[in-house]
Amino acid sequence: MMSFTMLDDVIASIYNLGSYISGSDHRMSAWEDIAGRYGTALIGGAIAGAIGADEIYKSAKAIREMNNEQAFQTIIYMINEGKTD
């Protein structure tokens, strides 16, 4: 979550630089209320990660226990069933 917030600020800064160079007065807000925005992103990301941690751990454990043939069969099944997302 924090990386998306930072990417948003970087993009806004690049846009502002382009506006400044072109002589435009239009600016996007970037790097404002850093503590609030980044703190919220950190907490939200931590909560989302904690919610999905059990499922991620189970999936990782199952993958480690597979041999190549089982892994290929799983991938083929996922593709055929449209579950690749």
Backbone bond lengths (Angstrom), bond angles and torsions (degrees), N, CA, C in turn:
res aa  C-N    CA-C-N  psi(-1)  N-CA   C-N-CA  omega(-1)  CA-C   N-CA-C  phi
1 M - - - 1.448 - - 1.526 110.63 -
2 M 1.304 116.05 -40.52 1.464 118.33 -178.73 1.522 111.12 -66.26
3 S 1.331 116.78 -33.40 1.463 118.54 179.94 1.520 111.13 -66.29
4 F 1.337 117.57 -35.34 1.467 120.29 176.95 1.522 110.52 -66.56
5 T 1.318 116.85 -39.31 1.462 121.10 178.97 1.526 109.90 -65.32
6 M 1.322 116.38 -42.72 1.457 119.31 179.04 1.530 111.12 -66.82
7 L 1.327 116.93 -40.77 1.459 120.58 177.72 1.522 110.71 -59.84
8 D 1.321 116.66 -40.97 1.461 121.42 177.21 1.527 110.77 -60.09
9 D 1.321 117.13 -43.81 1.464 120.74 179.21 1.526 112.08 -66.63
10 V 1.320 117.22 -39.81 1.462 120.72 179.08 1.529 110.51 -65.33
11 I 1.327 116.67 -44.21 1.468 120.31 178.82 1.521 110.52 -62.35
12 A 1.324 117.07 -42.94 1.465 120.27 178.42 1.524 110.62 -62.92
13 S 1.314 118.12 -38.08 1.464 121.47 178.33 1.526 111.27 -65.59
14 I 1.319 117.12 -41.28 1.467 120.84 178.03 1.528 110.25 -64.85
15 Y 1.335 116.25 -41.74 1.461 119.95 176.92 1.531 110.47 -61.64
16 N 1.322 116.21 -43.31 1.471 120.30 179.62 1.528 111.14 -62.94
17 L 1.322 117.27 -38.56 1.454 120.57 177.11 1.526 110.57 -62.90
18 G 1.324 116.49 -44.54 1.460 120.56 177.25 1.519 111.92 -61.84
19 S 1.326 116.85 -39.99 1.472 120.73 177.70 1.516 110.79 -65.03
20 Y 1.319 116.34 -40.82 1.466 120.74 179.84 1.535 110.70 -63.97
21 I 1.330 115.30 -45.06 1.468 119.82 -179.11 1.524 111.15 -64.65
22 S 1.328 116.56 -38.30 1.467 119.81 -178.32 1.525 112.57 -79.93
23 G 1.325 117.86 -8.78 1.457 120.87 178.45 1.519 114.04 90.04
24 S 1.315 117.38 6.91 1.463 121.09 179.52 1.531 110.34 -78.14
25 D 1.310 115.99 148.85 1.462 120.63 177.84 1.526 112.44 -93.77
26 H 1.318 118.26 -3.33 1.469 121.79 -177.63 1.526 109.57 -77.17
27 R 1.320 116.39 127.87 1.466 121.39 179.14 1.529 109.72 -131.30
28 M 1.320 115.49 149.68 1.458 122.07 173.44 1.525 108.01 -100.43
29 S 1.317 116.48 150.38 1.467 118.59 178.46 1.529 109.13 -77.45
30 A 1.309 115.42 129.14 1.463 121.10 178.87 1.519 108.32 -141.26
31 W 1.290 116.21 142.49 1.462 123.74 176.32 1.528 112.44 62.10
32 E 1.331 117.15 31.25 1.464 120.41 176.55 1.524 108.90 -102.10
33 D 1.309 117.40 144.32 1.465 123.98 -179.41 1.535 110.94 50.37
34 I 1.307 114.82 52.40 1.461 120.53 -175.17 1.528 111.45 -59.97
35 A 1.316 117.00 -46.60 1.471 119.71 -176.73 1.522 111.26 -60.68
36 G 1.311 117.35 -45.00 1.457 120.61 -178.83 1.522 113.02 -67.32
37 R 1.326 116.56 -46.91 1.460 120.11 -176.79 1.521 112.21 -69.22
38 Y 1.330 116.31 -46.78 1.460 119.62 -178.66 1.527 111.63 -72.26
39 G 1.325 117.28 -34.21 1.462 120.63 176.05 1.518 111.66 -63.77
40 T 1.329 115.80 -43.65 1.466 120.45 177.83 1.524 110.68 -63.69
41 A 1.338 116.98 -41.83 1.461 120.58 178.74 1.521 111.02 -63.83
42 L 1.333 117.10 -39.15 1.463 121.23 179.26 1.527 110.76 -64.81
43 I 1.314 116.88 -47.01 1.462 120.40 -179.41 1.526 111.08 -65.72
44 G 1.336 117.02 -43.31 1.465 120.78 178.49 1.514 112.23 -62.06
45 G 1.329 116.74 -42.44 1.458 120.22 178.07 1.516 112.60 -65.70
46 A 1.326 116.50 -38.14 1.463 120.47 178.75 1.530 110.87 -66.00
47 I 1.319 116.41 -41.79 1.471 119.90 179.03 1.519 110.36 -65.43
48 A 1.333 117.20 -45.85 1.472 120.52 179.57 1.528 110.92 -62.45
49 G 1.328 117.05 -40.19 1.456 120.21 177.66 1.513 112.43 -65.30
50 A 1.326 116.70 -38.53 1.464 120.53 179.44 1.522 111.37 -68.14
51 I 1.325 116.83 -36.21 1.469 120.32 -179.90 1.522 110.32 -64.97
52 G 1.339 117.39 -41.40 1.457 120.60 -176.59 1.518 114.58 -92.49
53 A 1.319 118.65 -0.31 1.461 121.48 -174.02 1.525 112.75 -61.82
54 D 1.317 118.32 -40.79 1.464 121.17 -178.50 1.528 110.98 -63.46
55 E 1.323 116.99 -44.37 1.467 120.92 179.60 1.520 111.03 -66.19
56 I 1.311 117.14 -39.59 1.462 121.09 178.47 1.529 110.10 -64.07
57 Y 1.327 116.92 -42.77 1.465 120.79 179.60 1.529 110.86 -62.91
58 K 1.326 117.04 -44.36 1.473 120.55 179.44 1.525 110.98 -62.20
59 S 1.331 117.27 -42.99 1.465 121.19 -179.90 1.522 110.93 -65.15
60 A 1.318 117.09 -43.16 1.467 120.69 -179.99 1.524 110.99 -63.65
61 K 1.321 116.83 -39.42 1.462 120.92 179.25 1.528 110.55 -65.37
62 A 1.348 116.51 -42.16 1.463 120.26 179.66 1.524 111.02 -65.47
63 I 1.311 117.71 -38.19 1.460 121.22 179.75 1.528 110.75 -66.13
64 R 1.321 117.75 -41.20 1.472 120.68 179.66 1.522 112.18 -63.40
65 E 1.328 117.42 -28.63 1.459 121.19 -177.49 1.526 113.17 -87.06
66 M 1.335 118.26 -4.21 1.465 121.95 -178.97 1.525 110.91 -83.44
67 N 1.343 114.57 148.71 1.465 118.47 167.83 1.535 107.20 -94.68
68 N 1.326 117.43 177.11 1.464 120.85 -176.14 1.523 112.61 -60.17
69 E 1.321 117.09 -42.54 1.475 120.78 -178.72 1.535 110.73 -61.99
70 Q 1.325 117.62 -44.16 1.463 120.65 178.87 1.527 111.35 -64.59
71 A 1.317 116.64 -38.43 1.466 120.47 179.22 1.527 110.48 -64.54
72 F 1.338 117.22 -44.71 1.463 120.15 178.38 1.525 111.29 -62.93
73 Q 1.318 117.53 -41.62 1.463 120.85 178.87 1.529 111.25 -63.25
74 T 1.322 116.45 -38.75 1.461 120.95 178.07 1.528 110.63 -64.98
75 I 1.323 116.94 -43.23 1.466 120.66 179.20 1.528 110.36 -64.57
76 I 1.318 117.85 -43.64 1.467 121.53 179.23 1.525 109.90 -61.96
77 Y 1.324 117.41 -43.39 1.464 121.14 178.08 1.531 110.84 -60.59
78 M 1.328 116.89 -45.61 1.461 120.43 -179.16 1.527 111.88 -62.11
79 I 1.335 116.64 -40.72 1.466 120.60 178.89 1.524 110.57 -66.02
80 N 1.337 116.95 -45.62 1.471 120.58 -179.12 1.516 113.12 -64.44
81 E 1.331 117.12 -32.63 1.467 121.54 -178.41 1.519 112.83 -91.65
82 G 1.333 117.68 -1.51 1.462 121.15 -179.98 1.522 113.27 70.05
83 K 1.318 117.13 33.37 1.457 121.70 -177.67 1.528 111.88 -108.81
84 T 1.324 117.47 30.35 1.454 120.13 -176.82 1.512 113.70 -82.49
85 D 1.341 117.88 -7.47 1.475 119.03 178.67 1.493 109.99 -73.46
